[in-house]
Structure formats: C-alpha cells, structure tokens
C-alpha cells in the first residue's frame, strides 16, 4: 500500500473512512477483498505470496493498513525475515488495544522491512511512523500517509486530502469517493520527494494512481466504518498498464456478518 487517506470523524455518520491505493508488482499473486477463512469476521485482500494483507477490517471496526517506507539513499533495505503484511493480519485478528499492540510491536520492529502502519479500534486510530519508531493517535480530520516519514507532506498526500475535502464539502455520496484514487496528476519536478530514486521514476510514483506495466496501482479501496456499527468496503482491482479488473462491494451490519452488495 502506497497511499492512504484516513478520515477520522470526517463526515456525518462516519467514525473512520479510508481511501487507499495499493501499489505493487503486477506479477505478485494476490486475492481481492473477501472474508477470511481463518476468521470470517475479517474482510480484506490477501497477498498470496506471504499470506498477509495490505488492508483489512473486522466486523467490530478493528482495522489495519500498511505502507512500505522508501529511502534508498543508502541502497535498498536488506531482506527482512518477516513480511509486513502479517502486521495487518495479526492486528485485525487480535484483541489487544491498538496502543498496547503497537508498543509490543516496537520490541520486534527490526524483523520487518521499513513501514508505516495505521491501526484502529474502538478507542481511536493510531499511526506508527516507521522512520522514528513512534506512534500517536490521529485527531479528527483528514490525514494522508504514504511511503515517507509521516511529517513529510508529499504532493500526492496533499492532493488526495484536497480532493477528498472538496468532495466531502460538496456533499458527495461517500461511495463515489473511490474515483478520487484514479487521479494521475504528477508532481512538478521541483516538488518531488527525494528518496534516492532516479528523477523519472520519482515522477512516475508521484501521482495518486500509478499506471505501469510491471509495477503500479493494483487495488483502490474505499472503507467506511459508521458510527452505527455498519461497515462498507468497495475495492477496484487493476492489471498492468492500469487496465481495470473487477470491483467488489461488501457491507457488514452488527450481528449479521459480511454480505456482498454487487460487483
């Protein structure tokens, strides 16, 4: 996952809203969002290589999403013994509070390649900044997280916040916000982040939606956790060169489990 917008109490009736693009090698096998066999309360996409997930939510509103942390000035990061996707899986399948779970994670954080992580439960939403090893609770409002330190406000982060703020201000149906994740405007060269990539590559990765043959946006997800306990998740999948694949739509209401609402 390379770009996540988190809305905390950002619109009437919503406790938490996420807009997220997962950017990955197109050849890496994965499955679209669906209830999990090992815990039918949980819904999310699956990485079929390492078994984890990039974004998942449980029927009680417990959720997690992860991005990698990119800084190649000292070369690519060494291989790590554990997959970052298991962080999402372990949190949504667990019971420990977000704050305590993150505190415990810090004792083993070196087992994973660098990452940023967003987790949420009934007590609120917290973000762990992989560049500092610190985590904090998110205040009400719109927050963007990408592949750099949390405090570095990359152009794509600014743009998704602005697009979502405008759409919400105009009273857009929240289920239509998924289209915002298809924005392909690239940043001007003088505003590009400096993560150690060549300028052309940095430019390609500066847009919200990344269209590429070998690497690009694989999934766009809208998740909304309502104050009434309902949960909606819509996910669009994409293949090489941004060719659109399927769309899945799921809804959860208290005591009823997950149901597909159309594709």
Secondary structure, DSSP 8 states (H G I E B T S, - for coil): --EEEEEES-STTEEEEEEEEEEEETTS-EEEEEE-SS-TTEEEEEETTTS--SEEEETTS-EEEEEE----TT-S----SB-THHHHHHHHT--S-HHHHHHHHGGGGGGB-SEEEEEEETTEEEEEETTTTEEEE--SEEEEE-SS-TT---HHHHHHHHHHHHHHHTT--GGGGGGGGG------GGG---SSS-HHHHHHTTSSS---SSEEEEEEEEEEEETTS-EEEEEEEE-GGG-EEEEEEEEEETTTEEEE---
